[in-house]
Amino acid sequence: MTISSTEQGQDVLVVVAELLHEIADVPVDNVRPEAHFRDDLDVDSLLMVEFSLALEEKYA
């Protein structure tokens, strides 16, 4: 079985949405590919660092 890039992208989007919800209390439904961290999701620089570290840990 092969996984298409669309399916992989959806999987990554789900992980990103879950992490942002845990870290910054961003509603999962608000996380979309076109959303901007600061403007749309209200994720500041400190939360961005925390998110980046969590994402790195998830995929390391």
C-alpha positions, 0 to 999 in steps of 0.5 A, a space after each residue: 500500500 502506498 500513501 499519497 502526498 495528499 494523505 501524508 499532508 493531511 496526517 501532518 495537518 492533524 499532528 500540527 492541529 493537535 499540537 497547537 491545541 495542546 500548546 496554545 489552546 488553538 481550536 483544531 478546526 481553525 488550523 488550516 494550511 492557509 492559516 497564519 500562526 500569528 494573524 489567524 491562530 494568535 500564536 506568539 513567538 514564545 508559543 511558536 518556539 514551544 510548538 517547534 520543539 514539540 514538532 521536532 520531538 514528534 518527528 525525531 
